[in-house]
Amino acid sequence: MTDTPDDPLNPQELTETLRRAIGDRYLTYALSTIMHRALPDARDGLKPVHRRILYAMRELRLASGGGFRKSAKIAGDVMGNFHPHGDAAIYDAMARLAQDFNVRYPLVDGQGNFGNIDGDSPAASRYTEARMTAAAEALLAGLDENAVDYRGNYDGTQEEPVVLPAAFPNLLANGSSGIAVGMATNIPPHNLDEVISACLHLIRAPSADDDSLLAFIPGPDFPTGGVIVEDPENIRQAYRTGRGAFRLRAKWEIEDLGRGQWQIIVTEIPYQVQKSKLIERLAELIALKKVPALADVRDESADDVRIVIEPRVRTIEPEMLMGMLFKNSELEIRFNMNMNVLIDGVTPKVCSLKEVLRAFLDHRREVLQRRTTHRLEKIDHRLEVLAGFITAYLNLDRVIDIIRYDEDPKAALQAEDWGLKIPRAADESRYVSPLGRPVAAGGLTEVQADAILNMRLRSLRRLEEIELVNERDALQAERAGLHALMGDEKLQWSRISDELKDVRKQFGKTSKGGARRTAFGEGKEVADVPLEAMIEREPVTVICSDMGWIRAMKGHIALDQEMKFKDGDKARFAFHAETTDRLLAFASNGRFYTVLAANLPGGRGTGEPLRLMVDLPNDAQIVDLLIHRPGQKLILASSAGDGFIVAEDDVIAQTRAGKQVLNLSEGASALIVKPVQGDHVACVGDNRKMLVFALDELPEMARGKGVKLQKFKDGGLSDLVTLTLAQGLSWKESGGRTRSEPDLSEWLGKRAGTGRMAPRGFPRDNRFN
């Protein structure tokens, strides 16, 4: 039967709006990501996947002193029993725990290829083997003593610990990183000896603030070493708030090669920087000549890091060279700290240093109380059994008789009044053994009866009363001490302090690899280094063709000699320069582009297009190519006859895109750029009318359209030149002779005038040449 339009809506088909349904489901996913994947627990410093890996290795009995097992077996057990995710993700997480360049105190002892600092991936899980380290065992110590809660695994067939007992503050010791939904965490590793010292101080002085704790923890301790150059106040602020950043540099030294030669050796690189990519970046700096003082880089690393950096010139200071490399490569990084953790296993919170240590210490106290309670239960059970054993020893024949002939020996042992069969003391106040020790009176308990019935016959020979009584007395003394511990908070913190000191002795600075690796230094900024200090000064001849192909030939060659060009191309600019010179290319779009002469291609071929070195548009042409002279001034003009004076220092471009200096009116293009020399300007239009006016009538600007130089009824500006009025004007004729006009009073006028026809004999191309 089909529903009609009048039928009411079926409540099973429409239960909630789409917006609410998506919101609820996304919130569930977000909470799952935050709590069960991305953020570590402040108590043991582990994410669920890492905790499950260590617990699965414990279940496989992969102790630090035992044998190895295939990584594929470990990853398979973790996936099958505890972590319902891909085996590749599990293996990657386990491999990271074994990498001593990623983890300050590795928790997995790997055998085989587990990756390297170059960034190479670990071998497949079927080729590698692993076991736990002593540090991992310290995190797991106490699981057999009910130290933490357990929960069911994902299919309910097994149980896993909610958190590990964690004998040391692993969160700070090894750090953690992860990205959740709407939040992230990034905690650097620290030195365990320093962290434990801070914990002991916090136990002694619970009201201690974060600044006092920094006396013990000056900053992170990265497994790859390096030098922290962050300002101390910034470090303190980062630990107070839980958020901040640390500038970390590579560690380097100068190697003297003799005869004034030297090279730089990098021995430690920043944390999480792949050495192979760092070498590629340094090689790119050489290829692009972004650091002209850098000549070569080599990787001579073996088990340790050894990167050789060669300078191009020996006159530069090593500190200057490294300063430029710090700015342009991953030899210096910023490690951003965000101590966002699950403070109680459930609630994410950005914690300060004190809050993180407090969470660990409170966890250790809870673990101590639970282990103590567990031990008391074991002692009480054993004391009960010992009382039964002593009773059986004093009445051994009767016990054997009951076991041998009674149909229900357990019930008979419990019903028998053993107190009547044990000699009494003189005061009749207690039952005593022949040695004068108090024993159980009345019937045996079920536990005692089961213990006697389960006892092997061979043990009867060893059941001597003195051994049983000594064991009982020792347990009673231990029980009294444990009861005192449970009732005294000071004793508990004293016990925790002793445990932390034992861990410090095992993994502290006196142990192998326990000393601090990351040093502290001053992050001095390197001032701009002059090119003369970075580049070896050598003469070159710069040649630029009509099509824009540029090159630099070694030495100062004759400019009129025959040179090689592509078919259909010819020389346009040719001049002598030096490798330390900056070249200014002025384009028809009014932009200046800056190129280093040292970066030009060599002169063996035809060079390279200038457009590949700068972002010169295809529709723009090169107007002129000049050598930059600091302090000099230029005169700029457009085809429309507008222009102004600009300081050369203001036209230097810092990027490939160049620097816009001359603004152009519609239809106009940049036409002229010339050095300013003299006191007057002579300009000539396409109409051959020439005007001479005083130079001081032109404004000096950093950028703009400029002012009108000469008025034209038709056409535009053809050429201009700056001159000294007293010396007149000279030009070259077609025959090579030089002709001059000493008296320019006929053409002298105010700026923006129309001018008069050029002198007789003036070149027909309207160029001053």
VOGU-3710 file (C-alpha; in Angstrom, 3 decimals, decimal comma):
1> mtdtpddpln> 0,000/0,000/0,000  1,428/3,370/-1,015  1,237/6,525/1,078  -1,052/9,306/-0,131  -0,262/13,001/0,244  -2,675/13,145/3,159  -0,777/10,478/5,087  1,107/11,751/8,152  4,928/11,810/8,033  6,615/8,616/9,141
11> pqeltetlrr> 8,677/9,484/12,271  11,224/6,815/11,344  11,975/8,574/8,061  12,310/12,171/9,366  13,935/12,521/12,771  16,145/15,634/12,632  17,151/18,507/10,377  20,159/18,131/8,082  21,999/20,992/9,802  21,650/19,404/13,209
21> aigdryltya> 22,520/15,952/11,939  25,718/17,137/10,268  26,641/19,283/13,272  26,230/16,440/15,766  28,194/14,019/13,643  31,004/16,477/12,962  31,242/17,277/16,667  31,555/13,564/17,408  34,316/13,265/14,837  36,102/16,348/16,187
31> lstimhralp> 36,027/15,065/19,764  37,305/11,673/18,616  40,188/13,306/16,764  41,097/15,497/19,728  40,898/12,815/22,405  41,907/9,643/20,594  44,337/10,689/17,916  45,999/14,101/17,871  46,588/15,396/21,414  48,861/13,712/23,970
41> dardglkpvh> 47,901/12,984/27,559  49,688/15,266/30,017  50,226/12,358/32,414  52,281/9,982/30,252  52,906/12,287/27,269  51,613/9,716/24,789  48,968/9,630/22,107  46,743/6,524/21,964  48,674/4,977/19,070  52,015/5,252/20,899
51> rrilyamrel> 50,508/3,942/24,135  49,033/0,952/22,330  52,309/0,199/20,542  54,208/0,046/23,843  51,484/-2,014/25,537  51,391/-4,475/22,637  55,194/-4,840/22,795  54,889/-5,524/26,512  52,287/-8,192/25,829  54,731/-9,716/23,327
61> rlasgggfrk> 57,407/-9,668/26,077  59,802/-7,551/24,027  61,862/-6,346/26,972  64,934/-4,185/26,487  67,200/-7,077/27,404  65,347/-9,662/25,339  65,143/-10,541/21,688  63,748/-8,603/18,749  60,550/-9,325/16,823  59,573/-8,401/13,307
71> sakiagdvmg> 58,024/-4,957/13,080  55,268/-6,409/10,913  54,289/-8,707/13,794  54,204/-5,806/16,243  52,192/-3,558/13,911  49,817/-6,426/13,187  49,196/-7,098/16,881  48,606/-3,403/17,556  46,153/-3,171/14,673  44,362/-6,419/15,446
81> nfhphgdaai> 44,039/-5,964/19,201  44,015/-2,285/20,055  44,286/0,262/17,211  41,756/-0,103/14,357  43,712/1,906/11,800  46,074/1,161/8,944  49,216/-0,837/9,587  51,269/1,733/7,646  50,254/4,498/10,060  51,038/2,276/13,041
91> ydamarlaqd> 54,438/1,320/11,654  55,299/4,950/10,892  54,422/5,890/14,489  56,526/3,027/15,852  59,450/3,876/13,569  59,448/7,463/14,810  59,751/6,223/18,404  62,959/4,490/17,327  64,562/7,484/15,555  67,110/9,117/17,845
101> fnvryplvdg> 67,118/12,237/15,626  63,377/12,722/16,206  62,904/11,444/19,778  65,163/12,663/22,585  64,764/9,409/24,564  63,759/6,661/22,086  61,085/4,281/23,351  61,677/1,641/20,674  64,982/-0,101/19,995  65,060/-0,696/16,264
111> qgnfgnidgd> 67,173/-3,165/14,342  67,454/-2,463/10,631  66,781/0,619/8,539  64,514/2,935/10,521  65,226/6,030/8,399  67,842/8,726/8,819  68,304/12,453/9,259  68,494/12,888/5,466  64,761/12,229/5,301  64,931/8,686/3,936
121> spaasrytea> 61,943/6,555/4,951  62,304/3,390/7,065  62,475/0,043/5,338  59,285/-2,009/5,047  58,057/-3,514/8,298  58,887/-7,040/7,099  62,579/-6,116/6,976  62,983/-4,462/10,390  62,825/-5,715/13,967  62,183/-3,952/17,242
131> rmtaaaeall> 61,928/-4,214/21,001  61,354/-1,800/23,863  64,009/0,405/25,403  64,635/0,848/29,115  62,833/4,204/28,915  59,703/2,489/27,567  59,849/-0,059/30,372  59,972/2,800/32,870  56,759/4,172/31,378  55,084/0,769/31,731
141> agldenavdy> 56,342/-0,067/35,227  53,432/-0,726/37,583  50,848/-2,048/35,135  50,797/-5,388/36,998  50,062/-3,583/40,271  46,745/-1,952/39,348  48,502/1,420/38,905  46,047/2,688/36,268  42,553/2,016/34,973  41,859/-0,303/32,065
151> rgnydgtqee> 39,188/-0,122/29,400  37,925/-2,490/26,742  39,546/-2,431/23,327  37,616/-1,468/20,201  35,881/-4,851/19,864  35,570/-5,626/23,560  37,674/-8,789/23,441  40,630/-7,426/25,427  41,547/-4,609/27,767  44,061/-1,814/27,389
161> pvvlpaafpn> 45,357/0,793/29,860  43,740/4,209/29,765  47,095/5,802/30,602  50,536/4,449/31,451  52,052/4,775/34,952  54,946/6,830/33,476  57,919/6,841/35,841  59,250/10,042/34,209  57,624/13,129/32,592  57,648/11,857/29,039
171> llangssgia> 55,558/14,732/27,666  58,389/17,219/28,169  61,223/14,741/27,774  60,229/13,598/24,275  57,779/16,318/23,252  54,830/15,791/20,946  53,136/17,251/17,881  49,743/16,811/16,293  46,910/18,545/14,478  43,345/18,059/15,663
181> vgmatnipph> 40,102/19,746/14,627  40,371/23,426/15,441  43,476/22,986/17,580  47,007/21,682/17,436  49,915/20,851/19,701  53,655/21,196/19,267  55,833/20,531/22,304  59,633/20,469/22,005  61,732/17,783/23,714  63,627/18,653/26,898
191> nldevisacl> 66,498/17,275/28,927  65,182/14,647/31,349  67,715/15,471/34,061  66,554/19,108/34,046  62,856/18,192/33,968  63,216/15,842/36,944  65,135/18,534/38,850  62,202/20,890/38,236  59,782/18,199/39,467  61,780/17,761/42,674
201> hlirapsadd> 61,761/21,523/43,196  57,994/21,617/42,684  57,591/18,843/45,276  59,668/20,816/47,769  57,920/24,102/46,954  54,384/23,469/45,622  53,761/27,219/45,272  56,777/27,743/42,993  56,038/29,820/39,879  57,066/29,180/36,289
211> dsllafipgp> 60,044/31,548/36,469  61,588/29,611/39,361  61,148/26,371/37,401  63,095/27,893/34,514  66,147/27,925/36,749  66,133/24,143/36,227  64,716/24,020/32,671  66,386/26,833/30,679  64,778/25,686/27,426  64,261/22,758/25,049
221> dfptggvive> 66,923/20,142/24,438  66,607/18,914/20,865  67,961/15,484/19,882  69,876/16,993/16,954  71,526/19,648/19,113  71,847/23,119/17,642  71,954/26,510/19,346  68,933/28,354/20,743  69,305/32,089/20,109  65,925/33,247/21,404
231> dpenirqayr> 65,718/36,144/23,830  65,497/34,825/27,441  62,428/36,946/28,162  60,630/35,403/25,192  61,502/31,945/26,507  60,108/32,795/29,923  56,930/34,181/28,397  56,497/31,036/26,281  56,681/28,761/29,326  54,343/31,025/31,325
241> tgrgafrlra> 51,623/30,960/28,667  52,260/27,636/26,970  52,693/29,355/23,613  55,777/30,839/22,007  58,615/30,227/19,588  62,315/29,402/19,754  64,918/30,444/17,188  67,181/27,477/16,612  70,393/27,650/14,620  72,852/25,106/13,347
251> kweiedlgrg> 76,082/24,639/15,257  79,191/25,447/13,247  82,912/25,934/13,585  85,772/27,309/11,510  88,306/24,865/10,104  91,693/26,413/9,352  93,216/25,127/6,112  96,464/27,101/6,437  97,874/29,943/4,340  94,902/32,120/5,201
261> qwqiivteip> 92,431/29,601/3,833  89,425/28,448/5,873  86,092/26,752/5,570  83,020/26,381/7,772  81,958/23,005/9,185  78,330/22,570/10,273  78,231/19,812/12,912  74,624/20,070/14,126  71,510/21,097/12,216  68,160/22,322/13,562
271> yqvqksklie> 65,499/19,913/14,780  63,303/18,232/12,125  65,310/19,721/9,245  66,114/17,073/6,641  69,800/17,242/5,839  69,357/16,367/2,170  66,841/19,175/1,635  69,113/21,574/3,517  71,980/20,727/1,148  69,665/21,218/-1,831
281> rlaelialkk> 68,645/24,629/-0,518  72,258/25,709/-0,044  73,077/24,491/-3,558  70,117/26,499/-4,864  71,513/29,616/-3,188  74,757/29,046/-5,062  73,011/28,472/-8,391  70,789/31,541/-8,040  73,670/33,539/-6,503  71,412/34,809/-3,731
291> vpaladvrde> 74,392/34,629/-1,390  77,302/35,657/-3,620  79,844/34,966/-0,865  78,943/31,255/-0,909  81,126/29,279/-3,316  80,431/25,602/-2,585  78,761/23,213/-0,165  79,559/19,541/0,412  78,027/16,854/2,560  80,809/14,824/4,171
301> saddvrivie> 78,577/13,288/6,850  79,005/9,722/8,058  77,525/8,731/11,415  77,784/12,357/12,476  76,836/15,532/10,623  79,580/17,278/8,676  78,516/19,885/6,109  81,380/21,824/4,519  80,707/25,414/3,415  83,331/27,147/1,304
311> prvrtiepem> 83,424/30,951/0,920  83,970/32,581/-2,434  86,396/35,119/-1,017  88,498/34,825/2,121  88,132/38,475/3,036  84,575/38,054/4,293  84,078/37,346/7,972  82,727/33,830/8,716  80,063/35,330/10,982  78,803/37,477/8,099
321> lmgmlfknse> 78,610/34,507/5,743  76,745/32,383/8,284  74,454/35,312/9,063  73,391/35,457/5,418  72,902/31,685/5,325  70,787/31,842/8,481  68,516/34,348/6,712  68,211/32,390/3,479  68,172/28,718/4,496  66,982/26,252/7,115
331> leirfnmnmn> 70,244/26,614/9,007  68,008/28,704/11,260  64,378/27,848/11,999  61,665/28,947/14,393  60,188/26,138/16,457  56,690/27,152/17,506  55,643/25,785/20,899  51,989/25,148/21,718  51,563/23,047/24,881  47,979/22,004/24,157
341> vlidgvtpkv> 47,410/18,693/25,971  44,700/16,578/27,539  45,303/17,720/31,092  43,131/15,015/32,719  42,924/12,635/29,782  39,710/14,295/28,581  39,916/18,109/28,531  42,242/19,858/26,043  44,041/22,838/27,541  47,021/25,030/26,719
351> cslkevlraf> 49,180/24,599/29,809  52,091/26,449/31,305  55,248/24,657/32,367  54,064/24,393/35,971  50,666/22,993/34,967  52,282/20,254/32,891  54,642/19,242/35,702  51,798/19,424/38,230  49,666/17,076/36,110  52,519/14,570/35,975
361> ldhrrevlqr> 53,233/14,718/39,712  49,556/14,332/40,626  49,433/11,316/38,350  52,507/9,829/40,022  50,897/10,278/43,429  47,751/8,501/42,254  49,890/5,703/40,813  51,759/5,413/44,126  48,518/5,193/46,106  47,051/2,561/43,791
371> rtthrlekid> 50,214/0,460/43,808  50,394/0,736/47,586  46,764/-0,346/47,947  47,418/-3,233/45,592  50,463/-4,284/47,613  48,491/-4,101/50,875  45,865/-6,407/49,413  48,574/-8,858/48,380  50,162/-8,687/51,850  46,822/-9,264/53,618
381> hrlevlagfi> 46,167/-12,249/51,423  49,608/-13,675/52,061  49,333/-13,114/55,821  46,074/-15,024/55,807  47,698/-17,897/53,957  50,729/-17,878/56,268  48,479/-18,098/59,328  46,892/-21,174/57,799  50,286/-22,708/57,009  51,501/-22,177/60,570
391> taylnldrvi> 48,347/-23,784/61,908  48,844/-26,732/59,544  52,469/-27,089/60,629  51,496/-27,240/64,307  48,821/-29,853/63,535  50,407/-31,606/60,597  49,263/-35,121/61,525  45,655/-34,005/61,989  45,730/-32,128/58,648  47,056/-35,201/56,836
401> diirydedpk> 44,440/-37,367/58,515  41,605/-35,042/57,374  42,907/-34,869/53,819  43,344/-38,620/53,687  40,089/-39,863/55,178  37,501/-37,066/55,095  35,055/-36,990/52,182  35,088/-33,166/52,110  38,513/-32,181/53,413  37,998/-28,452/52,665
411> aalqaedwgl> 34,853/-28,255/54,799  36,504/-30,351/57,519  39,539/-28,047/57,641  37,261/-25,046/57,992  35,089/-26,702/60,666  37,948/-27,939/62,839  38,715/-25,801/65,925  42,454/-25,575/65,569  42,805/-23,235/68,514  42,061/-26,053/70,986
421> kipraadesr> 44,891/-28,068/69,503  47,572/-25,386/69,909  49,354/-24,827/73,221  48,303/-21,681/75,099  50,527/-19,094/76,664  50,880/-18,884/80,431  48,405/-15,991/80,630  45,853/-17,888/78,474  45,380/-14,732/76,419  46,605/-16,073/73,097
431> yvsplgrpva> 47,513/-19,214/71,283  51,217/-19,740/70,786  53,452/-22,023/68,820  56,329/-23,947/70,389  58,469/-20,958/69,452  56,146/-18,582/71,280  54,646/-16,997/68,152  50,937/-16,064/67,914  48,982/-18,162/65,420  45,397/-18,389/64,110
441> aggltevqad> 42,740/-19,675/66,451  39,411/-21,316/65,558  38,607/-22,728/62,093  40,501/-22,023/58,874  39,145/-19,638/56,265  38,331/-20,738/52,752  41,510/-19,122/51,465  43,616/-20,920/54,069  41,918/-24,249/53,405  42,466/-23,920/49,641
451> ailnmrlrsl> 46,125/-23,022/50,181  46,693/-26,087/52,370  44,903/-28,399/49,963  46,836/-27,010/46,975  50,160/-27,392/48,716  52,481/-30,008/47,238  53,687/-32,871/49,375  57,307/-31,943/48,679  56,671/-28,605/50,380  55,880/-30,268/53,717
461> rrleeielvn> 59,558/-30,766/54,361  60,208/-27,090/53,945  57,296/-25,922/56,041  59,357/-25,136/59,043  57,767/-22,746/61,444  60,691/-20,380/61,732  60,626/-19,621/57,994  56,895/-19,039/58,006  57,047/-16,810/61,063  59,944/-14,772/59,675
471> erdalqaera> 58,079/-14,190/56,421  54,961/-13,195/58,348  56,874/-10,748/60,540  58,522/-9,153/57,502  55,184/-8,743/55,772  53,598/-7,263/58,863  56,416/-4,738/59,135  56,018/-3,871/55,444  52,259/-3,599/55,930  52,719/-1,176/58,786
481> glhalmgdek> 55,035/0,951/56,645  52,560/0,972/53,771  49,722/1,992/56,074  51,880/4,844/57,347  52,637/5,827/53,745  48,945/5,916/52,811  48,155/8,145/55,771  50,972/10,695/55,371  51,143/12,982/52,316  54,712/14,020/53,100
491> lqwsrisdel> 55,827/10,397/53,044  54,143/9,941/49,676  55,957/12,906/48,133  59,206/11,685/49,690  58,686/8,286/48,028  57,901/9,950/44,689  61,070/12,049/45,016  63,133/8,921/45,616  61,604/7,249/42,555  62,376/10,304/40,405
501> kdvrkqfgkt> 65,953/10,358/41,671  66,331/6,712/40,680  65,065/7,549/37,190  67,446/10,513/36,984  70,316/8,231/37,943  69,332/5,859/35,124  68,617/8,407/32,366  70,148/11,659/33,668  73,113/13,667/32,504  75,634/11,114/33,786
511> skggarrtaf> 74,102/8,339/31,651  74,918/7,648/28,019  73,285/10,315/25,848  71,811/12,062/28,879  73,873/15,265/28,717  72,316/18,422/27,252  72,785/18,620/23,493  71,278/22,008/22,622  73,329/25,032/23,634  72,309/28,672/24,088
521> gegkevadvp> 73,744/31,673/22,286  73,075/35,222/21,174  71,078/35,753/18,016  72,949/38,740/16,641  71,480/40,102/13,454  73,980/40,490/10,653  74,001/43,939/9,075  73,772/44,314/5,316  77,102/43,249/3,913  78,543/45,331/1,057
531> leamierepv> 78,969/43,482/-2,190  82,684/44,172/-2,138  82,942/41,940/0,906  81,004/39,088/-0,687  82,319/39,092/-4,234  85,858/39,001/-5,433  86,417/42,150/-7,475  87,337/41,241/-11,052  87,095/43,188/-14,335  84,424/42,080/-16,801
541> tvicsdmgwi> 83,018/43,335/-20,070  79,221/43,436/-20,129  77,607/42,824/-23,498  73,883/43,018/-24,175  72,487/42,327/-27,607  69,643/44,005/-29,446  67,361/41,062/-28,560  68,198/41,347/-24,882  70,743/38,515/-24,497  73,281/39,508/-21,851
551> ramkghiald> 76,643/38,098/-20,753  79,827/39,119/-18,952  83,220/38,323/-20,484  86,215/38,123/-18,196  88,567/41,071/-18,313  88,282/44,393/-20,099  88,358/43,535/-23,772  88,280/45,985/-26,663  84,704/47,114/-27,202  85,124/47,337/-30,998
561> qemkfkdgdk> 86,296/43,778/-31,499  84,058/41,303/-33,280  81,725/39,383/-30,974  79,506/36,354/-31,435  75,707/36,733/-31,468  72,712/34,688/-32,512  71,562/34,896/-36,111  69,839/38,190/-36,775  71,086/39,691/-33,519  73,730/42,339/-32,899
571> arfafhaett> 75,404/44,258/-30,102  73,515/47,094/-28,426  75,250/47,745/-25,116  78,901/47,000/-24,384  80,918/48,519/-21,544  83,588/47,727/-19,000  82,515/46,907/-15,421  83,548/44,912/-12,372  81,963/41,858/-10,741  80,963/43,948/-7,724
581> drllafasng> 78,910/46,391/-9,829  75,137/46,589/-9,870  73,629/47,069/-13,317  70,515/49,199/-13,774  68,259/48,230/-16,669  65,696/50,941/-17,491  62,745/49,612/-19,491  60,181/51,299/-21,688  57,493/50,647/-19,054  59,215/53,093/-16,682
591> rfytvlaanl> 60,582/50,416/-14,341  64,159/49,913/-13,196  65,544/46,394/-12,850  68,707/45,579/-10,892  71,137/42,806/-11,847  74,467/41,921/-10,216  77,354/41,794/-12,657  78,666/38,751/-10,767  75,415/36,919/-11,557  75,646/37,366/-15,312
601> pggrgtgepl> 76,401/34,272/-17,405  79,893/33,827/-18,737  81,041/35,011/-22,117  81,732/31,685/-23,816  78,302/31,490/-25,415  75,785/34,097/-26,421  74,567/34,641/-22,855  71,035/34,407/-21,519  67,946/36,549/-22,034  67,713/39,330/-19,483
611> rlmvdlpnda> 63,996/38,514/-19,224  64,906/35,248/-17,458  66,774/37,149/-14,750  64,114/39,801/-14,114  60,369/39,969/-14,669  60,550/42,134/-17,783  57,236/42,009/-19,698  57,309/40,886/-23,306  55,903/44,192/-24,526  58,591/46,220/-22,733
621> qivdllihrp> 61,986/46,986/-24,252  65,305/47,883/-22,640  65,892/51,618/-22,932  69,368/51,709/-21,444  71,768/49,667/-19,322  73,883/51,530/-16,761  76,389/50,805/-14,021  75,055/51,988/-10,685  77,146/54,760/-9,181  76,129/55,493/-5,560
631> gqklilassa> 75,280/59,150/-5,009  74,848/59,917/-8,712  71,643/61,429/-10,125  69,758/60,518/-13,287  67,442/62,444/-15,562  64,437/60,519/-16,841  62,114/61,433/-19,695  59,208/59,889/-21,537  58,306/60,075/-25,200  55,575/62,563/-24,266
641> gdgfivaedd> 58,220/65,026/-23,077  57,697/64,634/-19,309  60,626/64,083/-16,979  62,370/64,698/-13,684  65,602/64,032/-11,781  65,995/61,005/-9,522  68,786/59,798/-7,236  70,329/56,541/-8,405  70,131/55,141/-4,901  66,332/55,424/-5,100
651> viaqtragkq> 65,959/53,288/-8,232  67,652/50,138/-6,905  65,174/47,237/-7,162  65,222/44,576/-4,463  63,119/42,013/-6,342  62,866/40,518/-9,813  59,710/42,562/-10,430  61,750/45,738/-10,564  60,813/49,177/-9,273  58,367/51,560/-10,938
661> vlnlsegasa> 59,951/55,026/-11,086  58,621/56,872/-14,153  54,831/56,980/-14,441  53,641/57,187/-18,031  50,676/58,879/-19,612  48,506/56,938/-22,021  50,320/56,035/-25,205  53,699/57,204/-23,917  56,772/55,122/-23,139  59,988/55,650/-21,236
671> livkpvqgdh> 62,549/57,074/-23,610  65,624/58,461/-21,925  67,762/57,863/-18,829  71,083/59,683/-18,544  73,471/60,700/-15,770  73,181/64,333/-14,722  76,272/66,369/-15,615  76,439/70,135/-15,845  73,956/72,899/-15,110  71,589/72,965/-18,079
681> vacvgdnrkm> 69,374/70,584/-20,063  69,156/70,545/-23,871  66,241/68,698/-25,416  65,138/68,225/-29,014  61,806/67,092/-30,356  60,763/65,089/-33,352  60,078/68,462/-34,989  63,843/69,318/-34,707  63,149/72,195/-32,386  65,703/72,448/-29,569
691> lvfaldelpe> 65,280/74,039/-26,140  67,939/74,705/-23,499  66,891/75,500/-19,921  68,446/75,530/-16,464  68,753/72,177/-14,708  67,380/73,557/-11,473  63,996/74,011/-13,137  63,513/70,223/-12,968  62,249/68,728/-9,706  64,038/65,844/-7,978
701> margkgvklq> 61,590/63,020/-7,215  61,701/59,369/-6,181  58,770/58,451/-8,414  56,242/60,198/-10,586  55,285/61,447/-14,023  57,500/64,490/-13,848  57,000/67,892/-15,434  56,804/69,054/-19,038  60,273/69,509/-20,519  59,348/70,934/-23,907
711> kfkdgglsdl> 56,086/71,786/-25,629  55,337/70,128/-28,990  52,540/70,879/-31,433  53,023/67,495/-33,019  55,321/64,555/-32,330  57,144/64,151/-29,082  60,540/64,178/-27,441  63,414/62,794/-29,470  66,481/63,207/-27,233  67,983/65,252/-24,422
721> vtltlaqgls> 71,337/65,808/-22,777  72,685/67,625/-19,734  75,537/70,053/-20,299  77,557/72,939/-18,899  76,266/76,098/-20,586  79,663/77,807/-20,608  81,158/74,925/-22,606  78,422/74,942/-25,228  77,065/71,939/-27,111  78,967/69,479/-29,288
731> wkesggrtrs> 77,922/66,531/-31,447  79,407/64,097/-33,933  78,705/64,343/-37,638  78,295/61,408/-39,946  81,853/61,656/-41,145  83,182/61,261/-37,648  84,093/64,892/-37,156  83,005/66,704/-34,004  81,058/69,931/-34,409  80,211/72,353/-31,610
741> epdlsewlgk> 77,947/75,268/-30,898  79,596/77,362/-28,153  76,894/80,026/-27,953  73,476/78,593/-27,025  71,792/81,865/-26,147  69,511/81,536/-29,190  67,976/78,337/-27,779  68,059/79,332/-24,140  64,645/79,654/-22,520  62,359/78,477/-19,770
751> ragtgrmapr> 61,295/74,877/-19,258  58,201/73,788/-21,251  58,944/76,258/-24,084  58,672/75,314/-27,749  62,318/76,075/-28,602  63,893/76,959/-31,960  65,134/74,930/-34,870  68,314/72,977/-34,123  71,689/74,456/-35,200  72,894/73,954/-38,748
761> gfprdnrfn> 74,630/70,631/-39,112  72,709/68,985/-36,241  72,321/65,199/-36,895  69,298/64,255/-39,004  68,277/61,537/-36,505  67,733/64,235/-33,869  70,206/62,586/-31,474  72,902/64,380/-29,507  75,138/61,282/-29,606
//
